[in-house]
Amino acid sequence: MKELLERFLSYVKVETTSDDSTGTTPSTPNQLVLAKMLYQELKDLGIEEVKLSEHGYVYASIPSNIDKEVPTIGFIAHMDTSPDMSGKDVKPQVVENYDGGDIVLNKELNIVLSPKDFPELPSYKGNTLITTDGTTLLGADDKAGVAEIITAVEYIMTHPEFKHGEIKIGFTPDEEIGEGADHFDVEYFNADFAYTLDGGPEGELQCENFNASGAKVTIHGRNVHPGSAKNKMINSMVVANEFLNMLPNEIPSNTEGYEGFYHISSIEGDEETTVMKFIIRDFFQDSFQARNEKMKEIGEALSKKYHPGSVEVEIKESYRNMKEKIEPVWHIVENAEKAMKEVGVTPRIVPIRGGTDGARLSYMGLPTPNLFTGGENYHGKYEYACLEVMEKAYKVILKLVELYAV
């Protein structure tokens, strides 16, 4: 689908990497570049009510064209890309009629996207894949979702015979750093429920996600010349290693499905001070709280062993499992399944081993499950998207609108 592909390629070329260190919203100015592009594109499609907020959120509203009351549906995607890898100067490569084998992303650097490493690849044989050039991420997370929503909007605006209720559109900054819902105006958005287009492979339908928190562990050592350090030095890096060894071996590479984990995302230090950052994830509230408490208990034990206050543990909750907010309006999941089936997609209800804007929005009064977009291997150089699956996601949007309008 030419329009969908061209949109996607234009969006991924805009650098929108978010940054959790700036303390601003959006966290990086380039996100506003894409926000302004989308604002203008929605205006050019003939939508009268379009808003770009001071924090870089884009909102749009399409009035109903039917004479009965039906629910107001929202569709939401995020504009930023992960800081895990560069999103600057993205050079997408389009592989038409993929043969099911190796794809050379970068010959000079010998970077290859191979079924040996990613066994799902042969299932895309005959399709069109969009890949990176091996030096950046792609940005399908979540510019595939943005492109699918805009393309659906274009169809609705250019086909007045297509019957629909009121439709709300939202594009958010800073989802990748857990701040996408911070300034989302749920009251202004004014939808009965919404869907994020922020999933992965074909058929994904997600209505439950991790409970999540972030932890910062600061270790205060005592530096003494190593030649006279016996019984005096407390090397903060050694204590950090001891902290890690006291955690259960429940890390991302050892867990799957509904299993939670502790994940150290950064460590920086010297003899005097070491700072570690963690993310903590669990689907179930009791075990989630137990994980948070475990971090604190280790900190207290090590502080008792060395000296009071030597290990500080700060924990901040990021988001909670949306399931309890989705269950009272389960029809939004049932209709998503129905919409997928009607466009030839087999729905797969799977838990999100992560989070989306929808998780927090659900607790802000806007129940928001998550739909697939057609991307794989997010946040790295092996990221790719399948155009044919993206087209199916676009069709699911239209079918959902249609189901609620009849």
C-alpha positions as a printed Julia matrix, in Angstrom:
406×3 Matrix{Float64}:
   0.0     0.0    0.0
   1.84    3.01  -1.35
   0.43    5.73   0.92
   1.07    3.73   4.08
   4.64    2.91   3.08
   5.48    6.46   2.03
   4.11    7.86   5.29
   6.04    5.39   7.37
   9.3     6.07   5.53
   8.9     9.83   5.99
   8.18    9.49   9.72
  11.11    7.22  10.57
  13.52    9.69   8.99
  12.62   12.26  11.66
  14.81   11.81  14.73
  12.51   11.57  17.76
  14.63    9.8   20.39
  13.37   10.57  23.89
  15.66   11.31  26.83
  14.78   10.77  30.5
  17.45   13.16  31.74
  16.08   16.47  30.46
  13.06   16.97  32.72
  11.06   18.59  29.91
   8.02   17.52  27.89
   8.65   16.64  25.19
  12.01   15.49  26.47
  13.73   16.3   23.16
  12.94   19.14  20.74
  12.97   16.97  17.61
   9.8    15.26  18.76
   8.07   18.57  18.07
   9.22   18.38  14.47
   7.18   15.23  13.92
   4.31   16.58  16.03
   4.06   19.64  13.78
   4.2    17.43  10.68
   1.32   15.32  11.95
  -0.67   18.36  13.03
  -0.41   19.81   9.53
  -1.13   16.48   7.87
  -4.34   16.09   9.86
  -5.37   19.65   8.96
  -4.63   18.99   5.3
  -6.87   15.93   5.41
  -9.74   18.25   6.24
 -10.08   17.75   9.98
 -11.2    21.01  11.56
 -10.55   20.17  15.2
  -6.8    19.57  15.49
  -4.68   20.69  18.43
  -0.95   20.7   19.18
  -0.52   21.16  22.93
   2.27   23.05  24.65
   3.78   19.7   25.66
   3.85   18.31  22.12
   0.7    16.17  22.15
  -1.33   16.08  18.95
  -5.11   15.68  19.24
  -7.74   15.48  16.52
 -11.48   14.87  16.44
 -13.56   13.57  13.53
 -17.29   14.26  14.0
 -19.82   11.46  13.65
 -21.65   11.18  10.33
 -24.5     8.98  11.59
 -27.75    9.99  13.27
 -27.59    7.72  16.3
 -25.55    7.69  19.46
 -22.58    5.3   19.41
 -19.43    5.19  21.54
 -16.64    7.65  20.85
 -13.5     5.67  19.98
  -9.91    6.88  20.29
  -6.79    5.7   18.52
  -3.4     6.58  20.01
   0.26    6.09  19.06
   3.52    7.55  20.31
   5.94    9.64  18.3
   9.19    9.09  20.18
  11.68    6.27  19.7
  13.7     4.41  22.29
  16.96    5.88  23.63
  18.36    2.33  23.61
  19.82    3.01  20.16
  20.3     6.0   17.9
  17.32    7.18  15.9
  19.32    9.81  14.03
  19.74    9.63  10.25
  17.62    6.51   9.93
  18.07    5.05   6.46
  15.25    2.54   5.97
  15.7    -0.22   3.41
  12.71   -1.7    1.59
  12.99   -5.4    0.78
  10.27   -6.34  -1.68
   9.18   -9.96  -2.17
  11.43  -11.14   0.66
  12.92  -14.55  -0.14
  12.97  -15.87   3.44
  16.76  -15.84   3.81
  19.46  -13.52   5.11
  19.07   -9.77   4.65
  22.34   -7.85   4.54
  21.67   -4.69   6.49
  25.18   -3.3    6.21
  27.8    -4.97   4.03
  30.69   -2.84   5.28
  29.94   -3.6    8.93
  28.92   -7.21   8.21
  25.52   -6.78   9.88
  23.01   -9.38   8.73
  19.36   -9.95   9.67
  19.25  -13.73   9.6
  16.68  -16.47  10.25
  19.44  -18.17  12.26
  19.03  -15.48  14.88
  15.41  -14.53  14.24
  13.51  -17.71  13.33
  10.25  -15.91  12.61
  11.72  -14.32   9.46
  10.81  -17.09   6.97
   7.13  -16.61   7.84
   7.38  -13.26   6.03
   8.53  -14.82   2.75
   6.95  -13.06  -0.22
   6.13   -9.93   1.76
   7.67   -6.46   1.81
   9.94   -5.8    4.79
  11.31   -2.44   5.9
  14.62   -2.76   7.74
  17.4    -0.57   9.09
  20.83   -0.1    7.53
  22.39   -1.65  10.62
  23.52    1.63  12.22
  20.28    2.81  13.9
  16.97    1.48  15.06
  14.08    1.75  12.6
  11.37    3.43  14.64
   8.48    1.13  13.77
   7.9     1.42  17.5
   5.76    3.38  17.17
   5.82    5.19  13.86
   4.19    2.16  12.27
   1.23    2.85  14.56
   1.27    6.54  13.67
   1.29    5.76   9.94
  -1.54    3.24  10.28
  -3.75    5.67  12.17
  -3.11    8.56   9.77
  -3.8     6.31   6.77
  -7.08    5.18   8.34
  -7.97    8.83   8.93
  -7.25    9.61   5.29
  -9.62    6.84   4.18
 -12.38    8.07   6.49
 -12.0    11.69   5.37
 -11.98   10.82   1.67
 -14.86    8.32   1.8
 -17.93   10.16   3.11
 -20.01    7.03   2.52
 -18.05    5.26   5.28
 -20.31    5.46   8.34
 -18.73    6.18  11.71
 -19.29    7.66  15.11
 -17.09   10.35  16.6
 -13.41    9.4   16.4
 -10.56   10.8   18.48
  -6.89   10.7   17.49
  -3.93   11.19  19.83
  -0.17   11.18  19.28
   2.04   11.33  22.35
   5.7    12.12  23.1
   8.01   10.32  25.54
   6.27    6.95  25.81
   9.62    5.18  25.68
  10.76    6.84  28.9
   7.49    6.14  30.7
   6.15    9.7   30.43
   3.78    9.45  27.48
   0.66    9.87  29.59
   2.06   12.54  31.91
   0.34   15.43  30.14
  -2.29   13.56  28.14
  -5.56   15.47  28.53
  -8.1    12.67  28.97
 -10.92   15.13  29.59
 -10.2    17.06  26.39
  -9.73   13.82  24.42
 -13.23   12.83  25.59
 -13.4     9.27  24.25
 -15.34    6.43  25.85
 -12.36    4.13  25.28
  -9.33    3.96  23.03
  -6.81    1.63  21.43
  -3.08    2.16  21.26
  -1.46    0.98  18.04
   1.81    0.0   19.69
   2.05   -3.79  19.48
   4.24   -6.09  17.46
   3.54   -9.04  15.14
   0.26   -9.73  13.39
  -2.68  -10.51  15.62
  -1.3    -9.23  18.92
  -4.07   -7.97  21.18
  -2.97   -6.92  24.62
  -5.15   -6.01  27.56
  -2.78   -6.74  30.43
   0.75   -5.61  31.09
   3.45   -5.59  33.71
   3.19   -3.65  36.91
   6.34   -1.58  36.7
   8.68    0.43  38.86
  12.11    1.93  38.55
  14.76    1.64  41.23
  17.88    3.71  41.84
  20.46    2.16  44.15
  23.18    4.5   45.41
  26.1     2.93  47.27
  28.37    5.11  49.39
  31.76    3.52  49.96
  34.9     4.61  51.77
  37.97    5.16  49.64
  41.38    4.61  51.2
  44.74    4.18  49.48
  44.82    0.51  48.41
  48.22    0.06  50.01
  46.8     0.69  53.48
  43.16   -0.28  52.91
  42.84   -3.38  55.06
  39.74   -3.17  57.28
  39.25    0.44  56.17
  38.25    0.57  52.51
  34.66   -0.06  51.49
  34.75   -0.27  47.69
  31.3     0.78  46.52
  31.68   -1.25  43.3
  32.32   -4.42  45.31
  29.23   -3.7   47.41
  27.25   -3.17  44.19
  28.33   -6.61  43.02
  27.24   -8.03  46.37
  23.84   -6.34  45.95
  23.43   -7.94  42.52
  24.36  -11.37  43.82
  21.72  -11.11  46.56
  18.95  -10.65  43.99
  17.14  -13.74  42.66
  18.37  -14.81  39.22
  15.11  -13.6   37.68
  16.38  -11.46  34.82
  14.85  -10.79  31.38
  16.95  -13.42  29.61
  15.7   -16.08  32.06
  11.99  -15.23  32.04
   8.98  -15.31  29.72
   5.18  -15.23  29.69
   3.84  -14.16  33.06
   7.2   -14.38  34.84
   8.45  -11.13  36.35
  12.05   -9.92  36.59
  14.67   -7.55  37.98
  16.7    -5.83  35.27
  19.77   -3.69  35.84
  19.78   -1.08  33.09
  22.87    0.93  34.04
  25.75    0.99  36.48
  28.31    3.73  37.01
  30.78    4.18  39.79
  34.17    4.2   41.44
  35.5     3.23  44.86
  33.62    6.02  46.61
  30.19    5.97  44.94
  28.32    3.59  42.64
  24.86    4.15  41.2
  22.8     1.35  39.7
  19.45    1.74  37.93
  16.93   -1.07  37.68
  13.53   -1.72  36.21
  11.27   -4.09  38.15
   8.41   -5.89  36.42
   5.67   -8.3   37.5
   2.11   -9.03  36.32
   0.68   -9.71  39.76
   0.31   -7.02  42.41
   1.39   -9.16  45.38
   4.58  -10.43  43.78
   5.26   -6.98  42.32
   5.22   -5.44  45.78
   7.37   -8.31  47.04
   9.98   -7.47  44.4
  10.05   -3.83  45.45
  10.4    -4.88  49.08
  13.2    -7.29  48.18
  15.24   -4.4   46.79
  14.73   -2.43  50.0
  15.57   -5.42  52.21
  18.88   -5.97  50.43
  19.72   -2.31  50.84
  18.95   -2.44  54.53
  20.98   -5.63  55.04
  24.05   -4.18  53.32
  23.73   -0.87  55.18
  23.69   -2.85  58.42
  26.75   -4.83  57.32
  28.86   -1.81  56.3
  27.64    1.45  57.81
  24.24    3.16  58.23
  23.01    4.77  55.01
  25.71    3.19  52.89
  23.1     1.72  50.5
  20.16    3.9   49.49
  17.29    2.38  47.51
  14.78    4.7   45.85
  11.79    3.12  44.1
   9.3     4.93  41.88
   6.22    3.24  40.45
   5.88    3.67  36.68
   2.58    2.02  35.72
   0.21   -0.76  36.73
  -1.45   -3.7   35.01
  -4.35   -2.33  32.96
  -6.37   -5.57  33.12
  -8.57   -4.56  36.05
  -9.62   -1.42  34.16
 -10.29   -3.28  30.9
 -12.4    -6.11  32.35
 -15.47   -3.91  33.11
 -15.6    -2.89  29.41
 -14.6    -6.25  27.95
 -16.56   -5.54  24.76
 -13.61   -3.45  23.57
 -11.47   -6.6   23.59
 -14.2    -8.77  22.06
 -14.76   -6.28  19.24
 -11.04   -6.03  18.59
 -10.98   -9.82  18.19
 -13.99   -9.65  15.89
 -12.46   -6.86  13.81
  -9.26   -8.84  13.35
 -11.11  -11.96  12.26
 -13.19  -10.01   9.76
 -10.06   -8.7    8.02
  -8.37  -12.11   7.96
  -6.22  -11.84  11.06
  -6.08  -14.5   13.78
  -6.15  -12.65  17.11
  -3.66  -13.63  19.8
  -4.38  -12.25  23.26
  -0.97  -12.04  24.91
   0.33  -10.1   27.92
   2.59   -7.13  27.26
   5.99   -7.81  28.76
   6.41   -4.09  29.03
   4.03   -1.15  29.04
   2.26    1.27  26.76
   0.61    4.63  27.2
  -2.61    2.63  27.45
  -1.6     1.14  30.79
  -1.52    4.53  32.5
  -4.39    5.96  30.47
  -6.59    3.1   31.64
  -6.01    4.25  35.22
  -6.7     7.83  34.18
 -10.22    6.88  33.11
  -9.62    5.92  29.48
  -9.63    2.1   29.05
  -7.04    1.46  26.35
  -5.96   -2.0   25.16
  -3.16   -2.38  22.62
  -3.21   -3.59  19.0
  -0.48   -4.95  16.72
   1.37   -2.76  14.23
   3.54   -5.24  12.31
   6.96   -4.49  13.79
   9.55   -6.89  15.18
  12.83   -6.61  17.15
  12.09   -3.17  18.54
  14.74   -0.84  19.99
  17.72   -2.06  18.0
  19.46   -2.36  14.64
  17.64   -5.59  13.78
  14.23   -3.91  13.96
  11.98   -4.34  10.95
   8.35   -4.01   9.91
   6.18   -5.91   7.46
   4.14   -3.72   5.12
   1.42   -6.32   4.59
   0.88   -6.63   8.35
   0.85   -2.86   8.7
  -1.91   -2.78   6.09
  -3.91   -5.3    8.12
  -3.52   -3.11  11.22
  -4.9    -0.18   9.24
  -7.85   -2.32   8.18
  -8.49   -3.36  11.79
  -8.82    0.32  12.73
 -11.47    0.85  10.05
 -13.29   -2.35  10.96
 -13.43   -1.38  14.64
 -14.94    1.98  13.72
 -17.45    0.2   11.5
 -18.42   -2.35  14.18
 -19.28    0.38  16.67
 -21.23    2.37  14.09
 -23.7    -0.36  13.07
